[in-house]
Structure formats: C-alpha cells, structure tokens
Amino acid sequence: MIVGVHFLPLAPLFQVRLYYFTGALLCLLAIITWLFVPAKITLGEHQINTFMSVVGFGSALILWGTGLAIWLMGRRLLGIIPK
C-alpha cells in the first residue's frame, strides 16, 4: 500500500501521468489481496504466506510493466523508434 501511495505525489512532480495508474494499481492490489485472499494456504506439507506471494508477484508485474512503458516512452522521445 505504501509503495502504491508514494507514486501518487511523484506523478505531478515528474509530470508522468502513468504514475497515477501505477499507484492506483498497487493500492488496489493490496486492498483486494487483503479483502479476498486467505492469509495462508497449505500445499502438501508446506505452508505458503499468500499475502506476501500475491502482493509480491503482483507488484513485480505492475512495476516491470511501468518500467517497460517508461523505457519505451524514453526511446520514442529520443527518436529511436517511430511513433
């Protein structure tokens, strides 16, 4: 939740509208996980902390997607790839 919220003031600071979307998705992921995902599951003899797993992998996907989008925007601004 904290990582998502910190993107919201960065959006106007750096004038990157994508950060609003990133922040909202990260906050939404945390809230949905907290409300709908069980705290732990058992798989065979192993107990898995699903909160950490879902939020961790979900955040990684969102942040890698944001990084890719920013990288592509930078390449477009430099004229490396056509619009």
PyMOL Python script that loads the backbone (N, CA, C, O; Angstrom):
from pymol import cmd

cmd.read_pdbstr("""\
ATOM      1  N   MET A   1       0.825  -1.180   0.000  1.00  0.00           N
ATOM      2  CA  MET A   1       0.000   0.000   0.000  1.00  0.00           C
ATOM      3  C   MET A   1       0.878   1.256   0.000  1.00  0.00           C
ATOM      4  O   MET A   1       0.606   2.212  -0.727  1.00  0.00           O
ATOM      5  N   ILE A   2       1.921   1.245   0.812  1.00  0.00           N
ATOM      6  CA  ILE A   2       2.794   2.411   0.912  1.00  0.00           C
ATOM      7  C   ILE A   2       3.516   2.666  -0.410  1.00  0.00           C
ATOM      8  O   ILE A   2       3.662   3.815  -0.827  1.00  0.00           O
ATOM      9  N   VAL A   3       3.960   1.611  -1.062  1.00  0.00           N
ATOM     10  CA  VAL A   3       4.647   1.779  -2.343  1.00  0.00           C
ATOM     11  C   VAL A   3       3.700   2.382  -3.371  1.00  0.00           C
ATOM     12  O   VAL A   3       4.101   3.243  -4.155  1.00  0.00           O
ATOM     13  N   GLY A   4       2.456   1.941  -3.372  1.00  0.00           N
ATOM     14  CA  GLY A   4       1.474   2.493  -4.307  1.00  0.00           C
ATOM     15  C   GLY A   4       1.167   3.948  -4.027  1.00  0.00           C
ATOM     16  O   GLY A   4       1.084   4.755  -4.953  1.00  0.00           O
ATOM     17  N   VAL A   5       0.996   4.294  -2.756  1.00  0.00           N
ATOM     18  CA  VAL A   5       0.665   5.676  -2.388  1.00  0.00           C
ATOM     19  C   VAL A   5       1.813   6.619  -2.740  1.00  0.00           C
ATOM     20  O   VAL A   5       1.571   7.766  -3.117  1.00  0.00           O
ATOM     21  N   HIS A   6       3.042   6.162  -2.625  1.00  0.00           N
ATOM     22  CA  HIS A   6       4.159   7.068  -2.895  1.00  0.00           C
ATOM     23  C   HIS A   6       4.272   7.436  -4.370  1.00  0.00           C
ATOM     24  O   HIS A   6       4.931   8.423  -4.698  1.00  0.00           O
ATOM     25  N   PHE A   7       3.651   6.677  -5.267  1.00  0.00           N
ATOM     26  CA  PHE A   7       3.661   7.036  -6.678  1.00  0.00           C
ATOM     27  C   PHE A   7       2.732   8.213  -6.982  1.00  0.00           C
ATOM     28  O   PHE A   7       2.948   8.928  -7.960  1.00  0.00           O
ATOM     29  N   LEU A   8       1.716   8.421  -6.169  1.00  0.00           N
ATOM     30  CA  LEU A   8       0.733   9.468  -6.453  1.00  0.00           C
ATOM     31  C   LEU A   8       1.325  10.877  -6.407  1.00  0.00           C
ATOM     32  O   LEU A   8       1.037  11.655  -7.316  1.00  0.00           O
ATOM     33  N   PRO A   9       2.135  11.262  -5.413  1.00  0.00           N
ATOM     34  CA  PRO A   9       2.738  12.593  -5.479  1.00  0.00           C
ATOM     35  C   PRO A   9       3.887  12.685  -6.500  1.00  0.00           C
ATOM     36  O   PRO A   9       4.253  13.783  -6.920  1.00  0.00           O
ATOM     37  N   LEU A  10       4.450  11.545  -6.893  1.00  0.00           N
ATOM     38  CA  LEU A  10       5.519  11.577  -7.892  1.00  0.00           C
ATOM     39  C   LEU A  10       4.983  11.905  -9.284  1.00  0.00           C
ATOM     40  O   LEU A  10       5.706  12.454 -10.115  1.00  0.00           O
ATOM     41  N   ALA A  11       3.715  11.570  -9.542  1.00  0.00           N
ATOM     42  CA  ALA A  11       3.134  11.816 -10.861  1.00  0.00           C
ATOM     43  C   ALA A  11       3.153  13.301 -11.231  1.00  0.00           C
ATOM     44  O   ALA A  11       3.652  13.644 -12.303  1.00  0.00           O
ATOM     45  N   PRO A  12       2.630  14.196 -10.385  1.00  0.00           N
ATOM     46  CA  PRO A  12       2.710  15.616 -10.768  1.00  0.00           C
ATOM     47  C   PRO A  12       4.135  16.177 -10.654  1.00  0.00           C
ATOM     48  O   PRO A  12       4.510  17.078 -11.404  1.00  0.00           O
ATOM     49  N   LEU A  13       4.920  15.644  -9.719  1.00  0.00           N
ATOM     50  CA  LEU A  13       6.285  16.131  -9.547  1.00  0.00           C
ATOM     51  C   LEU A  13       7.120  15.916 -10.804  1.00  0.00           C
ATOM     52  O   LEU A  13       7.819  16.827 -11.249  1.00  0.00           O
ATOM     53  N   PHE A  14       7.050  14.721 -11.377  1.00  0.00           N
ATOM     54  CA  PHE A  14       7.821  14.405 -12.577  1.00  0.00           C
ATOM     55  C   PHE A  14       7.003  14.540 -13.853  1.00  0.00           C
ATOM     56  O   PHE A  14       7.514  14.287 -14.944  1.00  0.00           O
ATOM     57  N   GLN A  15       5.742  14.933 -13.732  1.00  0.00           N
ATOM     58  CA  GLN A  15       4.821  15.104 -14.862  1.00  0.00           C
ATOM     59  C   GLN A  15       4.717  13.828 -15.705  1.00  0.00           C
ATOM     60  O   GLN A  15       4.825  13.857 -16.931  1.00  0.00           O
ATOM     61  N   VAL A  16       4.504  12.706 -15.003  1.00  0.00           N
ATOM     62  CA  VAL A  16       4.328  11.409 -15.652  1.00  0.00           C
ATOM     63  C   VAL A  16       2.967  10.867 -15.230  1.00  0.00           C
ATOM     64  O   VAL A  16       2.803  10.374 -14.114  1.00  0.00           O
ATOM     65  N   ARG A  17       1.992  10.963 -16.133  1.00  0.00           N
ATOM     66  CA  ARG A  17       0.641  10.511 -15.796  1.00  0.00           C
ATOM     67  C   ARG A  17       0.557   9.017 -15.542  1.00  0.00           C
ATOM     68  O   ARG A  17      -0.346   8.565 -14.839  1.00  0.00           O
ATOM     69  N   LEU A  18       1.470   8.249 -16.092  1.00  0.00           N
ATOM     70  CA  LEU A  18       1.483   6.801 -15.887  1.00  0.00           C
ATOM     71  C   LEU A  18       1.638   6.443 -14.409  1.00  0.00           C
ATOM     72  O   LEU A  18       1.161   5.393 -13.978  1.00  0.00           O
ATOM     73  N   TYR A  19       2.294   7.295 -13.635  1.00  0.00           N
ATOM     74  CA  TYR A  19       2.491   7.024 -12.211  1.00  0.00           C
ATOM     75  C   TYR A  19       1.176   7.033 -11.428  1.00  0.00           C
ATOM     76  O   TYR A  19       1.069   6.351 -10.408  1.00  0.00           O
ATOM     77  N   TYR A  20       0.178   7.786 -11.880  1.00  0.00           N
ATOM     78  CA  TYR A  20      -1.143   7.723 -11.237  1.00  0.00           C
ATOM     79  C   TYR A  20      -1.721   6.317 -11.393  1.00  0.00           C
ATOM     80  O   TYR A  20      -2.248   5.741 -10.442  1.00  0.00           O
ATOM     81  N   PHE A  21      -1.614   5.782 -12.594  1.00  0.00           N
ATOM     82  CA  PHE A  21      -2.126   4.449 -12.889  1.00  0.00           C
ATOM     83  C   PHE A  21      -1.362   3.390 -12.092  1.00  0.00           C
ATOM     84  O   PHE A  21      -1.963   2.472 -11.534  1.00  0.00           O
ATOM     85  N   THR A  22      -0.039   3.524 -12.042  1.00  0.00           N
ATOM     86  CA  THR A  22       0.794   2.585 -11.291  1.00  0.00           C
ATOM     87  C   THR A  22       0.437   2.613  -9.810  1.00  0.00           C
ATOM     88  O   THR A  22       0.253   1.563  -9.195  1.00  0.00           O
ATOM     89  N   GLY A  23       0.339   3.800  -9.238  1.00  0.00           N
ATOM     90  CA  GLY A  23      -0.014   3.939  -7.824  1.00  0.00           C
ATOM     91  C   GLY A  23      -1.380   3.363  -7.516  1.00  0.00           C
ATOM     92  O   GLY A  23      -1.561   2.673  -6.513  1.00  0.00           O
ATOM     93  N   ALA A  24      -2.341   3.647  -8.380  1.00  0.00           N
ATOM     94  CA  ALA A  24      -3.694   3.124  -8.173  1.00  0.00           C
ATOM     95  C   ALA A  24      -3.711   1.600  -8.251  1.00  0.00           C
ATOM     96  O   ALA A  24      -4.358   0.947  -7.432  1.00  0.00           O
ATOM     97  N   LEU A  25      -3.009   1.028  -9.224  1.00  0.00           N
ATOM     98  CA  LEU A  25      -2.974  -0.435  -9.358  1.00  0.00           C
ATOM     99  C   LEU A  25      -2.320  -1.097  -8.149  1.00  0.00           C
ATOM    100  O   LEU A  25      -2.803  -2.122  -7.668  1.00  0.00           O
ATOM    101  N   LEU A  26      -1.226  -0.519  -7.655  1.00  0.00           N
ATOM    102  CA  LEU A  26      -0.553  -1.102  -6.491  1.00  0.00           C
ATOM    103  C   LEU A  26      -1.433  -1.027  -5.245  1.00  0.00           C
ATOM    104  O   LEU A  26      -1.487  -1.980  -4.467  1.00  0.00           O
ATOM    105  N   CYS A  27      -2.115   0.091  -5.052  1.00  0.00           N
ATOM    106  CA  CYS A  27      -3.029   0.214  -3.905  1.00  0.00           C
ATOM    107  C   CYS A  27      -4.196  -0.753  -4.038  1.00  0.00           C
ATOM    108  O   CYS A  27      -4.593  -1.394  -3.065  1.00  0.00           O
ATOM    109  N   LEU A  28      -4.740  -0.857  -5.236  1.00  0.00           N
ATOM    110  CA  LEU A  28      -5.852  -1.771  -5.479  1.00  0.00           C
ATOM    111  C   LEU A  28      -5.437  -3.220  -5.259  1.00  0.00           C
ATOM    112  O   LEU A  28      -6.203  -4.002  -4.695  1.00  0.00           O
ATOM    113  N   LEU A  29      -4.258  -3.582  -5.690  1.00  0.00           N
ATOM    114  CA  LEU A  29      -3.742  -4.939  -5.470  1.00  0.00           C
ATOM    115  C   LEU A  29      -3.661  -5.244  -3.978  1.00  0.00           C
ATOM    116  O   LEU A  29      -4.076  -6.316  -3.539  1.00  0.00           O
ATOM    117  N   ALA A  30      -3.130  -4.309  -3.201  1.00  0.00           N
ATOM    118  CA  ALA A  30      -3.012  -4.523  -1.756  1.00  0.00           C
ATOM    119  C   ALA A  30      -4.383  -4.670  -1.104  1.00  0.00           C
ATOM    120  O   ALA A  30      -4.574  -5.554  -0.269  1.00  0.00           O
ATOM    121  N   ILE A  31      -5.329  -3.826  -1.468  1.00  0.00           N
ATOM    122  CA  ILE A  31      -6.665  -3.873  -0.870  1.00  0.00           C
ATOM    123  C   ILE A  31      -7.392  -5.158  -1.253  1.00  0.00           C
ATOM    124  O   ILE A  31      -7.975  -5.819  -0.393  1.00  0.00           O
ATOM    125  N   ILE A  32      -7.363  -5.516  -2.527  1.00  0.00           N
ATOM    126  CA  ILE A  32      -8.048  -6.734  -2.977  1.00  0.00           C
ATOM    127  C   ILE A  32      -7.430  -7.967  -2.324  1.00  0.00           C
ATOM    128  O   ILE A  32      -8.147  -8.888  -1.932  1.00  0.00           O
ATOM    129  N   THR A  33      -6.104  -7.988  -2.208  1.00  0.00           N
ATOM    130  CA  THR A  33      -5.441  -9.120  -1.557  1.00  0.00           C
ATOM    131  C   THR A  33      -5.868  -9.217  -0.103  1.00  0.00           C
ATOM    132  O   THR A  33      -6.174 -10.303   0.390  1.00  0.00           O
ATOM    133  N   TRP A  34      -5.889  -8.094   0.575  1.00  0.00           N
ATOM    134  CA  TRP A  34      -6.268  -8.071   1.993  1.00  0.00           C
ATOM    135  C   TRP A  34      -7.712  -8.540   2.197  1.00  0.00           C
ATOM    136  O   TRP A  34      -8.008  -9.232   3.170  1.00  0.00           O
ATOM    137  N   LEU A  35      -8.610  -8.161   1.278  1.00  0.00           N
ATOM    138  CA  LEU A  35     -10.025  -8.491   1.441  1.00  0.00           C
ATOM    139  C   LEU A  35     -10.393  -9.900   0.979  1.00  0.00           C
ATOM    140  O   LEU A  35     -11.253 -10.540   1.584  1.00  0.00           O
ATOM    141  N   PHE A  36      -9.760 -10.387  -0.077  1.00  0.00           N
ATOM    142  CA  PHE A  36     -10.255 -11.605  -0.714  1.00  0.00           C
ATOM    143  C   PHE A  36      -9.304 -12.803  -0.722  1.00  0.00           C
ATOM    144  O   PHE A  36      -9.728 -13.906  -1.067  1.00  0.00           O
ATOM    145  N   VAL A  37      -8.070 -12.626  -0.364  1.00  0.00           N
ATOM    146  CA  VAL A  37      -7.111 -13.738  -0.416  1.00  0.00           C
ATOM    147  C   VAL A  37      -6.883 -14.259   0.995  1.00  0.00           C
ATOM    148  O   VAL A  37      -6.655 -13.468   1.910  1.00  0.00           O
ATOM    149  N   PRO A  38      -6.939 -15.573   1.192  1.00  0.00           N
ATOM    150  CA  PRO A  38      -6.667 -16.103   2.533  1.00  0.00           C
ATOM    151  C   PRO A  38      -5.221 -15.833   2.941  1.00  0.00           C
ATOM    152  O   PRO A  38      -4.331 -15.765   2.092  1.00  0.00           O
ATOM    153  N   ALA A  39      -4.997 -15.680   4.230  1.00  0.00           N
ATOM    154  CA  ALA A  39      -3.658 -15.325   4.728  1.00  0.00           C
ATOM    155  C   ALA A  39      -2.630 -16.397   4.395  1.00  0.00           C
ATOM    156  O   ALA A  39      -1.507 -16.084   3.999  1.00  0.00           O
ATOM    157  N   LYS A  40      -3.010 -17.654   4.553  1.00  0.00           N
ATOM    158  CA  LYS A  40      -2.071 -18.748   4.301  1.00  0.00           C
ATOM    159  C   LYS A  40      -2.805 -19.905   3.660  1.00  0.00           C
ATOM    160  O   LYS A  40      -3.994 -20.117   3.898  1.00  0.00           O
ATOM    161  N   ILE A  41      -2.079 -20.654   2.840  1.00  0.00           N
ATOM    162  CA  ILE A  41      -2.613 -21.900   2.285  1.00  0.00           C
ATOM    163  C   ILE A  41      -1.582 -22.987   2.518  1.00  0.00           C
ATOM    164  O   ILE A  41      -0.394 -22.717   2.697  1.00  0.00           O
ATOM    165  N   THR A  42      -2.060 -24.214   2.513  1.00  0.00           N
ATOM    166  CA  THR A  42      -1.168 -25.346   2.678  1.00  0.00           C
ATOM    167  C   THR A  42      -1.117 -26.111   1.366  1.00  0.00           C
ATOM    168  O   THR A  42      -2.144 -26.482   0.797  1.00  0.00           O
ATOM    169  N   LEU A  43       0.092 -26.334   0.909  1.00  0.00           N
ATOM    170  CA  LEU A  43       0.312 -27.074  -0.329  1.00  0.00           C
ATOM    171  C   LEU A  43       1.187 -28.266   0.020  1.00  0.00           C
ATOM    172  O   LEU A  43       2.400 -28.140   0.189  1.00  0.00           O
ATOM    173  N   GLY A  44       0.550 -29.421   0.125  1.00  0.00           N
ATOM    174  CA  GLY A  44       1.275 -30.602   0.599  1.00  0.00           C
ATOM    175  C   GLY A  44       1.609 -30.415   2.068  1.00  0.00           C
ATOM    176  O   GLY A  44       0.715 -30.240   2.896  1.00  0.00           O
ATOM    177  N   GLU A  45       2.878 -30.451   2.388  1.00  0.00           N
ATOM    178  CA  GLU A  45       3.325 -30.230   3.763  1.00  0.00           C
ATOM    179  C   GLU A  45       3.848 -28.806   3.974  1.00  0.00           C
ATOM    180  O   GLU A  45       4.345 -28.475   5.051  1.00  0.00           O
ATOM    181  N   HIS A  46       3.734 -27.981   2.957  1.00  0.00           N
ATOM    182  CA  HIS A  46       4.292 -26.637   3.025  1.00  0.00           C
ATOM    183  C   HIS A  46       3.188 -25.599   3.221  1.00  0.00           C
ATOM    184  O   HIS A  46       2.139 -25.658   2.581  1.00  0.00           O
ATOM    185  N   GLN A  47       3.443 -24.668   4.101  1.00  0.00           N
ATOM    186  CA  GLN A  47       2.506 -23.576   4.325  1.00  0.00           C
ATOM    187  C   GLN A  47       3.024 -22.345   3.590  1.00  0.00           C
ATOM    188  O   GLN A  47       4.185 -21.965   3.743  1.00  0.00           O
ATOM    189  N   ILE A  48       2.153 -21.722   2.788  1.00  0.00           N
ATOM    190  CA  ILE A  48       2.548 -20.583   1.954  1.00  0.00           C
ATOM    191  C   ILE A  48       1.831 -19.333   2.448  1.00  0.00           C
ATOM    192  O   ILE A  48       0.615 -19.348   2.640  1.00  0.00           O
ATOM    193  N   ASN A  49       2.578 -18.253   2.655  1.00  0.00           N
ATOM    194  CA  ASN A  49       2.009 -16.965   3.025  1.00  0.00           C
ATOM    195  C   ASN A  49       1.498 -16.313   1.742  1.00  0.00           C
ATOM    196  O   ASN A  49       2.269 -15.716   0.990  1.00  0.00           O
ATOM    197  N   THR A  50       0.203 -16.430   1.501  1.00  0.00           N
ATOM    198  CA  THR A  50      -0.357 -15.965   0.237  1.00  0.00           C
ATOM    199  C   THR A  50      -0.374 -14.443   0.141  1.00  0.00           C
ATOM    200  O   THR A  50      -0.257 -13.905  -0.960  1.00  0.00           O
ATOM    201  N   PHE A  51      -0.516 -13.736   1.255  1.00  0.00           N
ATOM    202  CA  PHE A  51      -0.483 -12.272   1.203  1.00  0.00           C
ATOM    203  C   PHE A  51       0.815 -11.801   0.547  1.00  0.00           C
ATOM    204  O   PHE A  51       0.798 -11.017  -0.402  1.00  0.00           O
ATOM    205  N   MET A  52       1.932 -12.290   1.067  1.00  0.00           N
ATOM    206  CA  MET A  52       3.234 -11.864   0.556  1.00  0.00           C
ATOM    207  C   MET A  52       3.437 -12.326  -0.887  1.00  0.00           C
ATOM    208  O   MET A  52       4.006 -11.597  -1.699  1.00  0.00           O
ATOM    209  N   SER A  53       2.980 -13.518  -1.198  1.00  0.00           N
ATOM    210  CA  SER A  53       3.168 -14.049  -2.548  1.00  0.00           C
ATOM    211  C   SER A  53       2.368 -13.261  -3.582  1.00  0.00           C
ATOM    212  O   SER A  53       2.907 -12.862  -4.614  1.00  0.00           O
ATOM    213  N   VAL A  54       1.090 -13.038  -3.309  1.00  0.00           N
ATOM    214  CA  VAL A  54       0.236 -12.338  -4.267  1.00  0.00           C
ATOM    215  C   VAL A  54       0.683 -10.889  -4.428  1.00  0.00           C
ATOM    216  O   VAL A  54       0.820 -10.405  -5.552  1.00  0.00           O
ATOM    217  N   VAL A  55       0.911 -10.197  -3.320  1.00  0.00           N
ATOM    218  CA  VAL A  55       1.325  -8.797  -3.401  1.00  0.00           C
ATOM    219  C   VAL A  55       2.722  -8.685  -4.016  1.00  0.00           C
ATOM    220  O   VAL A  55       2.976  -7.772  -4.801  1.00  0.00           O
ATOM    221  N   GLY A  56       3.611  -9.583  -3.677  1.00  0.00           N
ATOM    222  CA  GLY A  56       4.967  -9.538  -4.224  1.00  0.00           C
ATOM    223  C   GLY A  56       5.012  -9.740  -5.721  1.00  0.00           C
ATOM    224  O   GLY A  56       5.582  -8.925  -6.446  1.00  0.00           O
ATOM    225  N   PHE A  57       4.406 -10.838  -6.195  1.00  0.00           N
ATOM    226  CA  PHE A  57       4.419 -11.101  -7.635  1.00  0.00           C
ATOM    227  C   PHE A  57       3.576 -10.090  -8.404  1.00  0.00           C
ATOM    228  O   PHE A  57       3.955  -9.672  -9.498  1.00  0.00           O
ATOM    229  N   GLY A  58       2.437  -9.694  -7.842  1.00  0.00           N
ATOM    230  CA  GLY A  58       1.595  -8.686  -8.496  1.00  0.00           C
ATOM    231  C   GLY A  58       2.302  -7.347  -8.621  1.00  0.00           C
ATOM    232  O   GLY A  58       2.251  -6.705  -9.670  1.00  0.00           O
ATOM    233  N   SER A  59       2.963  -6.928  -7.548  1.00  0.00           N
ATOM    234  CA  SER A  59       3.708  -5.670  -7.582  1.00  0.00           C
ATOM    235  C   SER A  59       4.847  -5.732  -8.587  1.00  0.00           C
ATOM    236  O   SER A  59       5.113  -4.767  -9.304  1.00  0.00           O
ATOM    237  N   ALA A  60       5.511  -6.872  -8.631  1.00  0.00           N
ATOM    238  CA  ALA A  60       6.603  -7.025  -9.590  1.00  0.00           C
ATOM    239  C   ALA A  60       6.096  -6.860 -11.022  1.00  0.00           C
ATOM    240  O   ALA A  60       6.725  -6.176 -11.829  1.00  0.00           O
ATOM    241  N   LEU A  61       4.972  -7.479 -11.334  1.00  0.00           N
ATOM    242  CA  LEU A  61       4.414  -7.346 -12.688  1.00  0.00           C
ATOM    243  C   LEU A  61       4.036  -5.903 -13.001  1.00  0.00           C
ATOM    244  O   LEU A  61       4.337  -5.405 -14.085  1.00  0.00           O
ATOM    245  N   ILE A  62       3.378  -5.230 -12.058  1.00  0.00           N
ATOM    246  CA  ILE A  62       2.968  -3.846 -12.265  1.00  0.00           C
ATOM    247  C   ILE A  62       4.193  -2.946 -12.446  1.00  0.00           C
ATOM    248  O   ILE A  62       4.219  -2.112 -13.352  1.00  0.00           O
ATOM    249  N   LEU A  63       5.192  -3.106 -11.601  1.00  0.00           N
ATOM    250  CA  LEU A  63       6.373  -2.241 -11.671  1.00  0.00           C
ATOM    251  C   LEU A  63       7.241  -2.539 -12.895  1.00  0.00           C
ATOM    252  O   LEU A  63       7.809  -1.616 -13.479  1.00  0.00           O
ATOM    253  N   TRP A  64       7.353  -3.798 -13.291  1.00  0.00           N
ATOM    254  CA  TRP A  64       8.084  -4.115 -14.520  1.00  0.00           C
ATOM    255  C   TRP A  64       7.349  -3.545 -15.731  1.00  0.00           C
ATOM    256  O   TRP A  64       7.976  -3.040 -16.663  1.00  0.00           O
ATOM    257  N   GLY A  65       6.022  -3.628 -15.715  1.00  0.00           N
ATOM    258  CA  GLY A  65       5.239  -3.028 -16.805  1.00  0.00           C
ATOM    259  C   GLY A  65       5.417  -1.520 -16.868  1.00  0.00           C
ATOM    260  O   GLY A  65       5.529  -0.949 -17.953  1.00  0.00           O
ATOM    261  N   THR A  66       5.443  -0.875 -15.711  1.00  0.00           N
ATOM    262  CA  THR A  66       5.668   0.569 -15.668  1.00  0.00           C
ATOM    263  C   THR A  66       7.066   0.905 -16.185  1.00  0.00           C
ATOM    264  O   THR A  66       7.238   1.846 -16.960  1.00  0.00           O
ATOM    265  N   GLY A  67       8.049   0.143 -15.757  1.00  0.00           N
ATOM    266  CA  GLY A  67       9.406   0.367 -16.230  1.00  0.00           C
ATOM    267  C   GLY A  67       9.531   0.204 -17.736  1.00  0.00           C
ATOM    268  O   GLY A  67      10.209   0.993 -18.394  1.00  0.00           O
ATOM    269  N   LEU A  68       8.885  -0.809 -18.280  1.00  0.00           N
ATOM    270  CA  LEU A  68       8.891  -1.030 -19.727  1.00  0.00           C
ATOM    271  C   LEU A  68       8.220   0.134 -20.449  1.00  0.00           C
ATOM    272  O   LEU A  68       8.728   0.609 -21.465  1.00  0.00           O
ATOM    273  N   ALA A  69       7.090   0.593 -19.933  1.00  0.00           N
ATOM    274  CA  ALA A  69       6.375   1.714 -20.557  1.00  0.00           C
ATOM    275  C   ALA A  69       7.214   2.991 -20.529  1.00  0.00           C
ATOM    276  O   ALA A  69       7.253   3.725 -21.516  1.00  0.00           O
ATOM    277  N   ILE A  70       7.882   3.259 -19.417  1.00  0.00           N
ATOM    278  CA  ILE A  70       8.736   4.444 -19.309  1.00  0.00           C
ATOM    279  C   ILE A  70       9.921   4.332 -20.271  1.00  0.00           C
ATOM    280  O   ILE A  70      10.304   5.313 -20.908  1.00  0.00           O
ATOM    281  N   TRP A  71      10.493   3.138 -20.370  1.00  0.00           N
ATOM    282  CA  TRP A  71      11.613   2.917 -21.286  1.00  0.00           C
ATOM    283  C   TRP A  71      11.185   3.164 -22.733  1.00  0.00           C
ATOM    284  O   TRP A  71      11.903   3.811 -23.495  1.00  0.00           O
ATOM    285  N   LEU A  72      10.011   2.647 -23.107  1.00  0.00           N
ATOM    286  CA  LEU A  72       9.518   2.857 -24.468  1.00  0.00           C
ATOM    287  C   LEU A  72       9.199   4.325 -24.732  1.00  0.00           C
ATOM    288  O   LEU A  72       9.446   4.823 -25.830  1.00  0.00           O
ATOM    289  N   MET A  73       8.652   5.022 -23.734  1.00  0.00           N
ATOM    290  CA  MET A  73       8.391   6.459 -23.889  1.00  0.00           C
ATOM    291  C   MET A  73       9.705   7.213 -24.084  1.00  0.00           C
ATOM    292  O   MET A  73       9.778   8.130 -24.903  1.00  0.00           O
ATOM    293  N   GLY A  74      10.736   6.836 -23.342  1.00  0.00           N
ATOM    294  CA  GLY A  74      12.039   7.473 -23.495  1.00  0.00           C
ATOM    295  C   GLY A  74      12.631   7.245 -24.870  1.00  0.00           C
ATOM    296  O   GLY A  74      13.183   8.164 -25.475  1.00  0.00           O
ATOM    297  N   ARG A  75      12.520   6.037 -25.359  1.00  0.00           N
ATOM    298  CA  ARG A  75      13.022   5.729 -26.705  1.00  0.00           C
ATOM    299  C   ARG A  75      12.270   6.536 -27.755  1.00  0.00           C
ATOM    300  O   ARG A  75      12.866   7.029 -28.713  1.00  0.00           O
ATOM    301  N   ARG A  76      10.945   6.670 -27.568  1.00  0.00           N
ATOM    302  CA  ARG A  76      10.137   7.441 -28.516  1.00  0.00           C
ATOM    303  C   ARG A  76      10.539   8.908 -28.482  1.00  0.00           C
ATOM    304  O   ARG A  76      10.637   9.549 -29.528  1.00  0.00           O
ATOM    305  N   LEU A  77      10.775   9.448 -27.273  1.00  0.00           N
ATOM    306  CA  LEU A  77      11.182  10.845 -27.156  1.00  0.00           C
ATOM    307  C   LEU A  77      12.541  11.106 -27.786  1.00  0.00           C
ATOM    308  O   LEU A  77      12.777  12.184 -28.334  1.00  0.00           O
ATOM    309  N   LEU A  78      13.437  10.127 -27.713  1.00  0.00           N
ATOM    310  CA  LEU A  78      14.757  10.278 -28.311  1.00  0.00           C
ATOM    311  C   LEU A  78      14.747  10.007 -29.816  1.00  0.00           C
ATOM    312  O   LEU A  78      15.750  10.219 -30.497  1.00  0.00           O
ATOM    313  N   GLY A  79      13.624   9.543 -30.323  1.00  0.00           N
ATOM    314  CA  GLY A  79      13.518   9.279 -31.758  1.00  0.00           C
ATOM    315  C   GLY A  79      14.147   7.971 -32.177  1.00  0.00           C
ATOM    316  O   GLY A  79      14.429   7.769 -33.358  1.00  0.00           O
ATOM    317  N   ILE A  80      14.375   7.073 -31.223  1.00  0.00           N
ATOM    318  CA  ILE A  80      14.993   5.779 -31.540  1.00  0.00           C
ATOM    319  C   ILE A  80      13.997   4.865 -32.243  1.00  0.00           C
ATOM    320  O   ILE A  80      14.370   4.108 -33.139  1.00  0.00           O
ATOM    321  N   ILE A  81      12.730   4.936 -31.837  1.00  0.00           N
ATOM    322  CA  ILE A  81      11.695   4.151 -32.507  1.00  0.00           C
ATOM    323  C   ILE A  81      10.609   5.120 -32.976  1.00  0.00           C
ATOM    324  O   ILE A  81      10.353   6.121 -32.306  1.00  0.00           O
ATOM    325  N   PRO A  82       9.979   4.850 -34.089  1.00  0.00           N
ATOM    326  CA  PRO A  82       8.925   5.751 -34.579  1.00  0.00           C
ATOM    327  C   PRO A  82       7.664   5.638 -33.733  1.00  0.00           C
ATOM    328  O   PRO A  82       7.437   4.635 -33.056  1.00  0.00           O
ATOM    329  N   LYS A  83       6.858   6.680 -33.786  1.00  0.00           N
ATOM    330  CA  LYS A  83       5.584   6.692 -33.058  1.00  0.00           C
ATOM    331  C   LYS A  83       4.672   5.718 -33.732  1.00  0.00           C
ATOM    332  O   LYS A  83       3.531   5.544 -33.304  1.00  0.00           O
TER     333      LYS A  83
END
""", "prot")
cmd.dss("prot")
cmd.show_as("cartoon", "prot")
cmd.util.cbc("prot")
cmd.orient("prot")
